[in-house]
Every structure is written in structure tokens, then in C-alpha cells.
Amino acid sequence: MRRNLQLGLLFAMLALLVAIQLVPSGVSNPASEGEVSAPPEIQNTLRRSCYDCHSNQTRWPWYGRVAPFSWAVARDIELGRRQLNFSEWGAYYPLTRKRKLQWMGRALEREDMPPLSYRLIHPSSRLSPQDRAQLERWIDSELASAAASSASKAGD
Ligand code: HEC
């Protein structure tokens, strides 16, 4: 009797696991609206460490196809893209871009991106001190040229 109950529960759980696979995660890769343009070494780092959550060019990991993990992955991607999307970089207003660059600088300083869980599963996404320094230099130079172009506009 007890045994039948246990078997029944096990089957119910398996059936549930199979059934939730039919719930789509709801995330796709839309077309780019203006990919970030940066020197190749910066592009490489961004693609390697940030693009899965901050671009429209997400590479799906195998666990991202299996519910319930797929829902967690989808949530990260949705939140991540909303905060910062390197595939919409060209479509941002200059002031928005500037703010995102400043956020990036802060996130790098605090070493909280990529998120720890992602770094554990994707060791190659970890940023070395050199990667970080290189990104910081790029951010500084982008901010400086943004400041220069708004100053020259103001002088017109
Ligand atoms: C696994 C997915 C993932 C990866 C990979 C990732 N991020 Fe994020 N990122 C997020 C999520 C999710 C948020 C939104 C966090 C929130 O709203 O609390 C976020 C927020 C941010 C923000 C916004 C504001 C802030 O400081 O909280 C910045 C900037 C950022 N990420 C930069 C980066 C950079 C730079 C990289 C690569 C070095 C990176 N992220 C890699 C998921 C990711």
C-alpha cells in the first residue's frame, strides 16, 4: 500500500517534469538595432563574458532548454537586456549610453558582473585583471569622447 503510494508520487513528479517542458521560456534573439562598436579585444571580452545576457545574441546553454532552469535563465536574460543591451547600443540616446557606460564601470569595479552563478557554470566568462583594466580604459575613452562631442556641440 505504502509502496504504491510512493510509486504513484514518483510518477506524478515525473509527469510534472515532462509537462513543464511544454511551457516555453519566451525568450528569443531579436534582430540587432545597432551593435556596439569597439576595438576587437573589447568586442571579444564583451562577447565572451556579457553577451549571453546583455545582447540579442544569446547562446543557449543546454540547461537553458530544460525547465525549470530555462525559466531562471530567461529571467536573467530579460532583466539583463533591459538594463544593458549591446545589440541596441547604437539606438541608445547619447545620454543613455553615457549612463550605461558609467554603470558598467561601477559593475566592473565591484566585480559583480558576470554574476557569480554564471561564472561558476561558465569559467571562461571570468574577467582577468587585464580584461577588467582593458574594459575600464575603453569605458573611460568612450566617456571622454562623448564629453568632447557634447562640448563641441555646445560651442557651435
Ligand atoms: C548570466 C547573465 C549575465 C551576464 C553574463 C552578465 N550580466 Fe550584467 N546583469 C545581469 C542581470 C540579470 C542584471 C540585472 C540585475 C538587476 O536588475 O538586479 C544585470 C545588470 C547589469 C548592469 C546594470 C546595472 C547594475 O550595475 O546593476 C550592468 C552595468 C551589467 N549588468 C554589466 C555587465 C557586464 C559588463 C557583463 C560582462 C562582463 C555582464 N553584465 C554580464 C545578468 C548578466
Backbone and ligand atoms as CSV (ligand in chain L), in Angstrom:
chain,resi,resn,atom,element,x,y,z
A,1,MET,N,N,0.843,-1.207,0.000
A,1,MET,CA,C,0.000,0.000,0.000
A,1,MET,C,C,0.875,1.253,0.000
A,2,ARG,N,N,1.754,1.340,1.026
A,2,ARG,CA,C,2.698,2.454,1.110
A,2,ARG,C,C,3.539,2.560,-0.160
A,3,ARG,N,N,3.944,1.369,-0.617
A,3,ARG,CA,C,4.793,1.292,-1.798
A,3,ARG,C,C,4.089,1.854,-3.037
A,4,ASN,N,N,2.797,1.493,-3.136
A,4,ASN,CA,C,2.027,2.001,-4.275
A,4,ASN,C,C,1.926,3.522,-4.244
A,5,LEU,N,N,1.780,4.023,-3.036
A,5,LEU,CA,C,1.657,5.468,-2.882
A,5,LEU,C,C,2.960,6.143,-3.331
A,6,GLN,N,N,4.069,5.558,-2.896
A,6,GLN,CA,C,5.366,6.136,-3.274
A,6,GLN,C,C,5.571,6.103,-4.779
A,7,LEU,N,N,5.224,4.967,-5.374
A,7,LEU,CA,C,5.364,4.852,-6.833
A,7,LEU,C,C,4.482,5.879,-7.540
A,8,GLY,N,N,3.260,6.009,-7.016
A,8,GLY,CA,C,2.322,6.963,-7.607
A,8,GLY,C,C,2.890,8.376,-7.553
A,9,LEU,N,N,3.466,8.724,-6.412
A,9,LEU,CA,C,4.045,10.062,-6.259
A,9,LEU,C,C,5.193,10.272,-7.232
A,10,LEU,N,N,6.021,9.244,-7.347
A,10,LEU,CA,C,7.171,9.331,-8.246
A,10,LEU,C,C,6.703,9.580,-9.686
A,11,PHE,N,N,5.682,8.824,-10.093
A,11,PHE,CA,C,5.175,9.001,-11.459
A,11,PHE,C,C,4.558,10.380,-11.648
A,12,ALA,N,N,3.869,10.828,-10.617
A,12,ALA,CA,C,3.254,12.157,-10.720
A,12,ALA,C,C,4.336,13.216,-10.900
A,13,MET,N,N,5.431,13.062,-10.159
A,13,MET,CA,C,6.507,14.039,-10.269
A,13,MET,C,C,7.174,13.990,-11.638
A,14,LEU,N,N,7.381,12.775,-12.121
A,14,LEU,CA,C,7.980,12.643,-13.456
A,14,LEU,C,C,7.077,13.267,-14.507
A,15,ALA,N,N,5.783,13.006,-14.374
A,15,ALA,CA,C,4.832,13.546,-15.342
A,15,ALA,C,C,4.862,15.074,-15.307
A,16,LEU,N,N,4.974,15.616,-14.104
A,16,LEU,CA,C,5.016,17.070,-13.960
A,16,LEU,C,C,6.272,17.631,-14.633
A,17,LEU,N,N,7.409,16.960,-14.392
A,17,LEU,CA,C,8.671,17.406,-15.008
A,17,LEU,C,C,8.580,17.398,-16.530
A,18,VAL,N,N,7.923,16.376,-17.062
A,18,VAL,CA,C,7.764,16.310,-18.519
A,18,VAL,C,C,6.818,17.418,-18.979
A,19,ALA,N,N,5.724,17.597,-18.221
A,19,ALA,CA,C,4.722,18.577,-18.632
A,19,ALA,C,C,5.286,19.998,-18.655
A,20,ILE,N,N,6.119,20.350,-17.655
A,20,ILE,CA,C,6.605,21.734,-17.629
A,20,ILE,C,C,7.553,22.020,-18.786
A,21,GLN,N,N,8.076,20.969,-19.433
A,21,GLN,CA,C,8.933,21.213,-20.594
A,21,GLN,C,C,8.153,21.880,-21.726
A,22,LEU,N,N,6.814,21.772,-21.668
A,22,LEU,CA,C,5.995,22.349,-22.736
A,22,LEU,C,C,5.766,23.840,-22.533
A,23,VAL,N,N,6.119,24.362,-21.349
A,23,VAL,CA,C,5.949,25.795,-21.115
A,23,VAL,C,C,7.156,26.500,-21.707
A,24,PRO,N,N,6.951,27.318,-22.742
A,24,PRO,CA,C,8.110,27.960,-23.382
A,24,PRO,C,C,8.716,29.014,-22.469
A,25,SER,N,N,10.024,29.237,-22.605
A,25,SER,CA,C,10.677,30.223,-21.745
A,25,SER,C,C,10.373,31.634,-22.243
A,26,GLY,N,N,9.972,31.772,-23.512
A,26,GLY,CA,C,9.531,33.075,-24.008
A,26,GLY,C,C,10.647,34.023,-24.394
A,27,VAL,N,N,11.876,33.544,-24.548
A,27,VAL,CA,C,12.967,34.428,-24.945
A,27,VAL,C,C,13.492,33.997,-26.301
A,28,SER,N,N,13.678,34.985,-27.197
A,28,SER,CA,C,14.273,34.673,-28.493
A,28,SER,C,C,15.398,35.665,-28.734
A,29,ASN,N,N,16.048,35.559,-29.871
A,29,ASN,CA,C,17.100,36.508,-30.229
A,29,ASN,C,C,16.588,37.457,-31.309
A,30,PRO,N,N,16.060,38.639,-30.920
A,30,PRO,CA,C,15.582,39.583,-31.935
A,30,PRO,C,C,16.750,40.173,-32.734
A,31,ALA,N,N,16.439,40.862,-33.836
A,31,ALA,CA,C,17.487,41.445,-34.675
A,31,ALA,C,C,18.208,42.556,-33.920
A,32,SER,N,N,19.440,42.772,-34.305
A,32,SER,CA,C,20.237,43.838,-33.688
A,32,SER,C,C,19.706,45.198,-34.118
A,33,GLU,N,N,19.759,46.176,-33.192
A,33,GLU,CA,C,19.351,47.535,-33.550
A,33,GLU,C,C,20.541,48.467,-33.565
A,34,GLY,N,N,21.715,47.923,-33.719
A,34,GLY,CA,C,22.924,48.746,-33.710
A,34,GLY,C,C,23.906,48.177,-32.708
A,35,GLU,N,N,24.687,47.214,-33.175
A,35,GLU,CA,C,25.644,46.522,-32.314
A,35,GLU,C,C,26.708,47.505,-31.814
A,36,VAL,N,N,27.168,47.293,-30.594
A,36,VAL,CA,C,28.237,48.148,-30.051
A,36,VAL,C,C,29.452,48.050,-30.962
A,37,SER,N,N,30.127,49.190,-31.200
A,37,SER,CA,C,31.363,49.098,-31.971
A,37,SER,C,C,32.519,49.460,-31.060
A,38,ALA,N,N,33.490,48.573,-31.014
A,38,ALA,CA,C,34.618,48.734,-30.094
A,38,ALA,C,C,35.806,48.003,-30.703
A,39,PRO,N,N,37.021,48.288,-30.223
A,39,PRO,CA,C,38.181,47.549,-30.735
A,39,PRO,C,C,37.986,46.050,-30.534
A,40,PRO,N,N,38.617,45.230,-31.395
A,40,PRO,CA,C,38.384,43.789,-31.375
A,40,PRO,C,C,38.588,43.145,-30.003
A,41,GLU,N,N,39.593,43.591,-29.244
A,41,GLU,CA,C,39.832,42.912,-27.962
A,41,GLU,C,C,38.696,43.198,-26.975
A,42,ILE,N,N,38.097,44.381,-27.096
A,42,ILE,CA,C,36.956,44.717,-26.235
A,42,ILE,C,C,35.734,43.907,-26.664
A,43,GLN,N,N,35.498,43.872,-27.984
A,43,GLN,CA,C,34.374,43.074,-28.509
A,43,GLN,C,C,34.472,41.631,-28.021
A,44,ASN,N,N,35.699,41.082,-28.101
A,44,ASN,CA,C,35.885,39.685,-27.688
A,44,ASN,C,C,35.502,39.488,-26.231
A,45,THR,N,N,35.962,40.384,-25.380
A,45,THR,CA,C,35.657,40.252,-23.956
A,45,THR,C,C,34.155,40.387,-23.722
A,46,LEU,N,N,33.532,41.365,-24.363
A,46,LEU,CA,C,32.089,41.555,-24.162
A,46,LEU,C,C,31.329,40.318,-24.622
A,47,ARG,N,N,31.733,39.777,-25.774
A,47,ARG,CA,C,31.040,38.595,-26.299
A,47,ARG,C,C,31.224,37.395,-25.379
A,48,ARG,N,N,32.419,37.265,-24.882
A,48,ARG,CA,C,32.738,36.096,-24.051
A,48,ARG,C,C,32.053,36.179,-22.690
A,49,SER,N,N,31.981,37.395,-22.111
A,49,SER,CA,C,31.561,37.496,-20.708
A,49,SER,C,C,30.187,38.124,-20.500
A,50,CYS,N,N,29.702,38.890,-21.441
A,50,CYS,CA,C,28.485,39.664,-21.199
A,50,CYS,C,C,27.352,39.361,-22.184
A,51,TYR,N,N,27.692,38.924,-23.392
A,51,TYR,CA,C,26.699,38.850,-24.459
A,51,TYR,C,C,25.535,37.900,-24.204
A,52,ASP,N,N,25.762,36.843,-23.416
A,52,ASP,CA,C,24.668,35.893,-23.203
A,52,ASP,C,C,23.472,36.540,-22.521
A,53,CYS,N,N,23.713,37.574,-21.714
A,53,CYS,CA,C,22.599,38.242,-21.026
A,53,CYS,C,C,22.392,39.681,-21.471
A,54,HIS,N,N,23.389,40.269,-22.121
A,54,HIS,CA,C,23.286,41.692,-22.459
A,54,HIS,C,C,23.390,41.935,-23.958
A,55,SER,N,N,22.790,41.055,-24.753
A,55,SER,CA,C,22.753,41.298,-26.191
A,55,SER,C,C,21.590,40.490,-26.754
A,56,ASN,N,N,21.347,40.666,-28.052
A,56,ASN,CA,C,20.331,39.840,-28.711
A,56,ASN,C,C,20.982,38.616,-29.335
A,57,GLN,N,N,22.206,38.321,-28.929
A,57,GLN,CA,C,22.916,37.161,-29.482
A,57,GLN,C,C,23.227,36.140,-28.394
A,58,THR,N,N,22.196,35.824,-27.637
A,58,THR,CA,C,22.355,34.854,-26.556
A,58,THR,C,C,22.663,33.467,-27.103
A,59,ARG,N,N,23.691,32.838,-26.560
A,59,ARG,CA,C,23.933,31.425,-26.891
A,59,ARG,C,C,23.277,30.608,-25.788
A,60,TRP,N,N,22.361,29.729,-26.167
A,60,TRP,CA,C,21.632,28.985,-25.149
A,60,TRP,C,C,22.450,27.841,-24.605
A,61,PRO,N,N,22.633,27.809,-23.297
A,61,PRO,CA,C,23.308,26.643,-22.720
A,61,PRO,C,C,22.334,25.465,-22.693
A,62,TRP,N,N,22.840,24.240,-22.595
A,62,TRP,CA,C,21.939,23.081,-22.618
A,62,TRP,C,C,20.917,23.163,-21.495
A,63,TYR,N,N,21.367,23.631,-20.300
A,63,TYR,CA,C,20.423,23.660,-19.173
A,63,TYR,C,C,19.371,24.741,-19.391
A,64,GLY,N,N,19.654,25.660,-20.330
A,64,GLY,CA,C,18.681,26.700,-20.639
A,64,GLY,C,C,17.505,26.173,-21.444
A,65,ARG,N,N,17.602,24.914,-21.870
A,65,ARG,CA,C,16.485,24.330,-22.612
A,65,ARG,C,C,15.619,23.460,-21.722
A,66,VAL,N,N,16.043,23.266,-20.475
A,66,VAL,CA,C,15.343,22.345,-19.592
A,66,VAL,C,C,14.634,23.125,-18.485
A,67,ALA,N,N,13.288,23.047,-18.473
A,67,ALA,CA,C,12.545,23.678,-17.378
A,67,ALA,C,C,12.806,22.863,-16.111
A,68,PRO,N,N,12.851,23.467,-14.932
A,68,PRO,CA,C,12.600,24.877,-14.637
A,68,PRO,C,C,13.820,25.788,-14.791
A,69,PHE,N,N,15.008,25.229,-15.137
A,69,PHE,CA,C,16.192,26.087,-15.258
A,69,PHE,C,C,16.002,27.125,-16.361
A,70,SER,N,N,15.321,26.688,-17.439
A,70,SER,CA,C,15.129,27.593,-18.569
A,70,SER,C,C,14.400,28.868,-18.131
A,71,TRP,N,N,13.511,28.748,-17.138
A,71,TRP,CA,C,12.777,29.948,-16.697
A,71,TRP,C,C,13.715,30.913,-15.987
A,72,ALA,N,N,14.617,30.357,-15.180
A,72,ALA,CA,C,15.574,31.203,-14.462
A,72,ALA,C,C,16.517,31.880,-15.456
A,73,VAL,N,N,16.969,31.103,-16.460
A,73,VAL,CA,C,17.861,31.653,-17.478
A,73,VAL,C,C,17.138,32.772,-18.232
A,74,ALA,N,N,15.887,32.518,-18.594
A,74,ALA,CA,C,15.116,33.506,-19.350
A,74,ALA,C,C,14.938,34.785,-18.546
A,75,ARG,N,N,14.751,34.639,-17.259
A,75,ARG,CA,C,14.546,35.805,-16.403
A,75,ARG,C,C,15.821,36.655,-16.378
A,76,ASP,N,N,16.973,36.012,-16.225
A,76,ASP,CA,C,18.259,36.716,-16.245
A,76,ASP,C,C,18.435,37.484,-17.548
A,77,ILE,N,N,18.085,36.827,-18.656
A,77,ILE,CA,C,18.295,37.446,-19.960
A,77,ILE,C,C,17.365,38.649,-20.128
A,78,GLU,N,N,16.105,38.470,-19.692
A,78,GLU,CA,C,15.170,39.586,-19.824
A,78,GLU,C,C,15.603,40.785,-18.996
A,79,LEU,N,N,15.953,40.518,-17.733
A,79,LEU,CA,C,16.404,41.606,-16.860
A,79,LEU,C,C,17.697,42.213,-17.378
A,80,GLY,N,N,18.619,41.342,-17.780
A,80,GLY,CA,C,19.922,41.796,-18.252
A,80,GLY,C,C,19.790,42.681,-19.479
A,81,ARG,N,N,18.986,42.232,-20.461
A,81,ARG,CA,C,18.824,43.023,-21.690
A,81,ARG,C,C,18.177,44.358,-21.399
A,82,ARG,N,N,17.260,44.366,-20.457
A,82,ARG,CA,C,16.566,45.618,-20.169
A,82,ARG,C,C,17.541,46.645,-19.588
A,83,GLN,N,N,18.477,46.179,-18.766
A,83,GLN,CA,C,19.442,47.102,-18.140
A,83,GLN,C,C,20.502,47.580,-19.117
A,84,LEU,N,N,20.933,46.657,-19.987
A,84,LEU,CA,C,22.097,46.946,-20.824
A,84,LEU,C,C,22.053,45.981,-21.988
A,85,ASN,N,N,21.963,46.536,-23.233
A,85,ASN,CA,C,21.889,45.638,-24.376
A,85,ASN,C,C,22.867,46.112,-25.455
A,86,PHE,N,N,23.930,45.353,-25.627
A,86,PHE,CA,C,24.964,45.746,-26.586
A,86,PHE,C,C,24.477,45.637,-28.027
A,87,SER,N,N,23.328,45.000,-28.242
A,87,SER,CA,C,22.753,44.945,-29.583
A,87,SER,C,C,21.814,46.119,-29.842
A,88,GLU,N,N,21.601,46.968,-28.830
A,88,GLU,CA,C,20.786,48.174,-29.026
A,88,GLU,C,C,21.620,49.409,-28.771
A,89,TRP,N,N,22.917,49.180,-28.642
A,89,TRP,CA,C,23.859,50.241,-28.261
A,89,TRP,C,C,23.726,51.452,-29.186
A,90,GLY,N,N,23.686,51.178,-30.490
A,90,GLY,CA,C,23.633,52.253,-31.470
A,90,GLY,C,C,22.319,53.019,-31.421
A,91,ALA,N,N,21.278,52.403,-30.846
A,91,ALA,CA,C,19.973,53.056,-30.816
A,91,ALA,C,C,19.756,53.839,-29.518
A,92,TYR,N,N,20.689,53.722,-28.575
A,92,TYR,CA,C,20.547,54.482,-27.324
A,92,TYR,C,C,20.778,55.971,-27.580
A,93,TYR,N,N,20.085,56.818,-26.836
A,93,TYR,CA,C,20.414,58.243,-26.842
A,93,TYR,C,C,21.804,58.399,-26.238
A,94,PRO,N,N,22.566,59.413,-26.677
A,94,PRO,CA,C,23.922,59.608,-26.136
A,94,PRO,C,C,23.956,59.635,-24.607
A,95,LEU,N,N,22.968,60.280,-24.005
A,95,LEU,CA,C,22.972,60.351,-22.535
A,95,LEU,C,C,22.735,58.988,-21.904
A,96,THR,N,N,21.859,58.195,-22.547
A,96,THR,CA,C,21.598,56.841,-22.059
A,96,THR,C,C,22.871,56.014,-22.142
A,97,ARG,N,N,23.566,56.143,-23.273
A,97,ARG,CA,C,24.797,55.386,-23.475
A,97,ARG,C,C,25.824,55.740,-22.405
A,98,LYS,N,N,25.883,57.040,-22.126
A,98,LYS,CA,C,26.838,57.507,-21.121
A,98,LYS,C,C,26.517,56.878,-19.757
A,99,ARG,N,N,25.218,56.856,-19.438
A,99,ARG,CA,C,24.827,56.283,-18.143
A,99,ARG,C,C,25.163,54.799,-18.087
A,100,LYS,N,N,24.936,54.107,-19.199
A,100,LYS,CA,C,25.229,52.661,-19.214
A,100,LYS,C,C,26.727,52.415,-19.067
A,101,LEU,N,N,27.526,53.286,-19.698
A,101,LEU,CA,C,28.979,53.144,-19.555
A,101,LEU,C,C,29.386,53.329,-18.093
A,102,GLN,N,N,28.771,54.312,-17.442
A,102,GLN,CA,C,29.106,54.543,-16.034
A,102,GLN,C,C,28.694,53.349,-15.170
A,103,TRP,N,N,27.530,52.779,-15.473
A,103,TRP,CA,C,27.076,51.570,-14.759
A,103,TRP,C,C,28.072,50.438,-14.948
A,104,MET,N,N,28.528,50.308,-16.200
A,104,MET,CA,C,29.487,49.235,-16.486
A,104,MET,C,C,30.750,49.413,-15.654
A,105,GLY,N,N,31.216,50.649,-15.606
A,105,GLY,CA,C,32.420,50.933,-14.823
A,105,GLY,C,C,32.214,50.536,-13.371
A,106,ARG,N,N,31.024,50.839,-12.853
A,106,ARG,CA,C,30.743,50.507,-11.455
A,106,ARG,C,C,30.652,49.002,-11.250
A,107,ALA,N,N,29.980,48.331,-12.186
A,107,ALA,CA,C,29.833,46.875,-12.071
A,107,ALA,C,C,31.202,46.194,-12.125
A,108,LEU,N,N,32.095,46.739,-12.952
A,108,LEU,CA,C,33.432,46.154,-13.063
A,108,LEU,C,C,34.223,46.367,-11.772
A,109,GLU,N,N,34.093,47.567,-11.237
A,109,GLU,CA,C,34.803,47.890,-10.011
A,109,GLU,C,C,34.374,46.973,-8.873
A,110,ARG,N,N,33.065,46.757,-8.800
A,110,ARG,CA,C,32.539,45.915,-7.718
A,110,ARG,C,C,32.718,44.436,-8.014
A,111,GLU,N,N,33.155,44.128,-9.219
A,111,GLU,CA,C,33.334,42.740,-9.665
A,111,GLU,C,C,32.046,41.940,-9.511
A,112,ASP,N,N,30.881,42.581,-9.774
A,112,ASP,CA,C,29.672,41.776,-9.635
A,112,ASP,C,C,29.070,41.338,-10.978
A,113,MET,N,N,29.804,41.554,-12.058
A,113,MET,CA,C,29.378,41.033,-13.361
A,113,MET,C,C,30.558,40.317,-13.997
A,114,PRO,N,N,30.373,39.213,-14.706
A,114,PRO,CA,C,29.120,38.460,-14.771
A,114,PRO,C,C,28.744,37.897,-13.400
A,115,PRO,N,N,27.445,37.608,-13.192
A,115,PRO,CA,C,27.001,37.111,-11.890
A,115,PRO,C,C,27.746,35.831,-11.495
A,116,LEU,N,N,27.901,35.648,-10.200
A,116,LEU,CA,C,28.676,34.513,-9.683
A,116,LEU,C,C,28.183,33.164,-10.213
A,117,SER,N,N,26.855,32.969,-10.223
A,117,SER,CA,C,26.331,31.666,-10.656
A,117,SER,C,C,26.762,31.379,-12.096
A,118,TYR,N,N,26.764,32.424,-12.915
A,118,TYR,CA,C,27.151,32.258,-14.320
A,118,TYR,C,C,28.647,31.970,-14.428
A,119,ARG,N,N,29.433,32.679,-13.621
A,119,ARG,CA,C,30.888,32.454,-13.642
A,119,ARG,C,C,31.227,31.029,-13.242
A,120,LEU,N,N,30.444,30.479,-12.302
A,120,LEU,CA,C,30.720,29.113,-11.861
A,120,LEU,C,C,30.442,28.116,-12.977
A,121,ILE,N,N,29.355,28.343,-13.709
A,121,ILE,CA,C,28.986,27.390,-14.773
A,121,ILE,C,C,29.791,27.648,-16.040
A,122,HIS,N,N,30.199,28.906,-16.254
A,122,HIS,CA,C,30.965,29.264,-17.455
A,122,HIS,C,C,32.301,29.886,-17.040
A,123,PRO,N,N,33.251,29.047,-16.641
A,123,PRO,CA,C,34.527,29.601,-16.142
A,123,PRO,C,C,35.202,30.526,-17.151
A,124,SER,N,N,34.978,30.287,-18.441
A,124,SER,CA,C,35.677,31.121,-19.434
A,124,SER,C,C,35.135,32.550,-19.447
A,125,SER,N,N,34.013,32.804,-18.763
A,125,SER,CA,C,33.458,34.158,-18.768
A,125,SER,C,C,34.144,35.042,-17.727
A,126,ARG,N,N,34.960,34.437,-16.853
A,126,ARG,CA,C,35.597,35.244,-15.799
A,126,ARG,C,C,36.505,36.294,-16.399
A,127,LEU,N,N,36.507,37.471,-15.777
A,127,LEU,CA,C,37.361,38.551,-16.258
A,127,LEU,C,C,38.678,38.520,-15.497
A,128,SER,N,N,39.777,38.527,-16.231
A,128,SER,CA,C,41.081,38.640,-15.575
A,128,SER,C,C,41.280,40.111,-15.208
A,129,PRO,N,N,42.243,40.393,-14.321
A,129,PRO,CA,C,42.531,41.802,-14.009
A,129,PRO,C,C,42.855,42.595,-15.279
A,130,GLN,N,N,43.536,41.943,-16.250
A,130,GLN,CA,C,43.855,42.635,-17.510
A,130,GLN,C,C,42.589,42.946,-18.300
A,131,ASP,N,N,41.667,41.940,-18.373
A,131,ASP,CA,C,40.397,42.177,-19.085
A,131,ASP,C,C,39.680,43.384,-18.479
A,132,ARG,N,N,39.648,43.381,-17.151
A,132,ARG,CA,C,38.943,44.433,-16.440
A,132,ARG,C,C,39.582,45.802,-16.732
A,133,ALA,N,N,40.920,45.831,-16.661
A,133,ALA,CA,C,41.631,47.094,-16.890
A,133,ALA,C,C,41.383,47.588,-18.315
A,134,GLN,N,N,41.403,46.633,-19.266
A,134,GLN,CA,C,41.190,46.987,-20.666
A,134,GLN,C,C,39.780,47.562,-20.869
A,135,LEU,N,N,38.779,46.897,-20.239
A,135,LEU,CA,C,37.406,47.396,-20.347
A,135,LEU,C,C,37.293,48.779,-19.715
A,136,GLU,N,N,37.953,48.956,-18.584
A,136,GLU,CA,C,37.871,50.251,-17.916
A,136,GLU,C,C,38.478,51.366,-18.771
A,137,ARG,N,N,39.603,51.040,-19.434
A,137,ARG,CA,C,40.211,52.049,-20.318
A,137,ARG,C,C,39.265,52.386,-21.472
A,138,TRP,N,N,38.609,51.351,-22.014
A,138,TRP,CA,C,37.673,51.599,-23.116
A,138,TRP,C,C,36.516,52.486,-22.636
A,139,ILE,N,N,35.975,52.173,-21.463
A,139,ILE,CA,C,34.864,52.960,-20.913
A,139,ILE,C,C,35.294,54.413,-20.739
A,140,ASP,N,N,36.484,54.611,-20.168
A,140,ASP,CA,C,36.986,55.983,-19.973
A,140,ASP,C,C,37.113,56.718,-21.297
A,141,SER,N,N,37.640,56.007,-22.325
A,141,SER,CA,C,37.847,56.726,-23.585
A,141,SER,C,C,36.500,57.018,-24.247
A,142,GLU,N,N,35.524,56.107,-24.115
A,142,GLU,CA,C,34.185,56.376,-24.666
A,142,GLU,C,C,33.538,57.572,-23.959
A,143,LEU,N,N,33.700,57.609,-22.641
A,143,LEU,CA,C,33.117,58.719,-21.875
A,143,LEU,C,C,33.787,60.036,-22.260
A,144,ALA,N,N,35.106,59.976,-22.451
A,144,ALA,CA,C,35.832,61.201,-22.818
A,144,ALA,C,C,35.386,61.686,-24.195
A,145,SER,N,N,35.210,60.756,-25.146
A,145,SER,CA,C,34.837,61.240,-26.475
A,145,SER,C,C,33.379,61.694,-26.485
A,146,ALA,N,N,32.537,61.089,-25.633
A,146,ALA,CA,C,31.155,61.578,-25.522
A,146,ALA,C,C,31.153,62.992,-24.963
A,147,ALA,N,N,31.989,63.235,-23.957
A,147,ALA,CA,C,32.066,64.574,-23.357
A,147,ALA,C,C,32.575,65.579,-24.381
A,148,ALA,N,N,33.613,65.160,-25.169
A,148,ALA,CA,C,34.176,66.071,-26.164
A,148,ALA,C,C,33.141,66.430,-27.215
A,149,SER,N,N,32.342,65.419,-27.669
A,149,SER,CA,C,31.403,65.746,-28.739
A,149,SER,C,C,30.259,66.598,-28.211
A,150,SER,N,N,29.854,66.406,-26.940
A,150,SER,CA,C,28.780,67.276,-26.463
A,150,SER,C,C,29.316,68.682,-26.201
A,151,ALA,N,N,30.613,68.792,-25.817
A,151,ALA,CA,C,31.199,70.117,-25.610
A,151,ALA,C,C,31.284,70.875,-26.939
A,152,SER,N,N,31.669,70.143,-28.037
A,152,SER,CA,C,31.808,70.843,-29.302
A,152,SER,C,C,30.424,71.253,-29.825
A,153,LYS,N,N,29.400,70.443,-29.520
A,153,LYS,CA,C,28.059,70.834,-29.942
A,153,LYS,C,C,27.619,72.084,-29.205
A,154,ALA,N,N,27.949,72.130,-27.891
A,154,ALA,CA,C,27.548,73.280,-27.085
A,154,ALA,C,C,28.244,74.546,-27.594
A,155,GLY,N,N,29.470,74.379,-28.162
A,155,GLY,CA,C,30.223,75.539,-28.615
A,155,GLY,C,C,29.732,76.058,-29.961
A,156,ASP,N,N,28.947,75.267,-30.676
A,156,ASP,CA,C,28.522,75.669,-32.030
A,156,ASP,C,C,27.654,76.928,-31.999
L,1,HEC,C1,C,24.067,35.480,-16.552
L,1,HEC,C2,C,23.666,36.698,-17.131
L,1,HEC,C3,C,24.574,37.903,-17.079
L,1,HEC,C4,C,25.844,38.057,-17.573
L,1,HEC,C5,C,26.681,37.014,-18.278
L,1,HEC,C6,C,26.222,39.435,-17.325
L,1,HEC,N1,N,25.195,40.087,-16.693
L,1,HEC,FE1,FE,25.133,42.056,-16.218
L,1,HEC,N2,N,23.234,41.824,-15.461
L,1,HEC,C7,C,22.527,40.647,-15.441
L,1,HEC,C8,C,21.237,40.858,-14.817
L,1,HEC,C9,C,20.173,39.802,-14.588
L,1,HEC,C10,C,21.191,42.227,-14.475
L,1,HEC,C11,C,20.065,42.954,-13.789
L,1,HEC,C12,C,20.304,42.908,-12.328
L,1,HEC,C13,C,19.250,43.583,-11.561
L,1,HEC,O1,O,18.425,44.278,-12.132
L,1,HEC,O2,O,19.276,43.392,-10.345
L,1,HEC,C14,C,22.457,42.806,-14.901
L,1,HEC,C15,C,22.797,44.138,-14.731
L,1,HEC,C16,C,23.957,44.710,-15.230
L,1,HEC,C17,C,24.239,46.134,-15.173
L,1,HEC,C18,C,23.272,47.175,-14.686
L,1,HEC,C19,C,23.316,47.861,-13.508
L,1,HEC,C20,C,23.961,47.308,-12.311
L,1,HEC,O3,O,25.121,47.676,-12.081
L,1,HEC,O4,O,23.295,46.553,-11.589
L,1,HEC,C21,C,25.472,46.296,-15.726
L,1,HEC,C22,C,26.224,47.597,-15.914
L,1,HEC,C23,C,25.948,44.987,-16.150
L,1,HEC,N3,N,24.988,44.053,-15.823
L,1,HEC,C24,C,27.151,44.770,-16.759
L,1,HEC,C25,C,27.611,43.519,-17.178
L,1,HEC,C26,C,28.880,43.323,-17.820
L,1,HEC,C27,C,29.878,44.420,-18.144
L,1,HEC,C28,C,28.977,41.980,-18.076
L,1,HEC,C29,C,30.144,41.255,-18.686
L,1,HEC,C30,C,31.427,41.473,-18.119
L,1,HEC,C31,C,27.749,41.353,-17.582
L,1,HEC,N4,N,26.954,42.325,-17.048
L,1,HEC,C32,C,27.455,40.003,-17.673
L,1,HEC,C33,C,22.943,39.437,-15.952
L,1,HEC,C34,C,24.176,39.191,-16.534
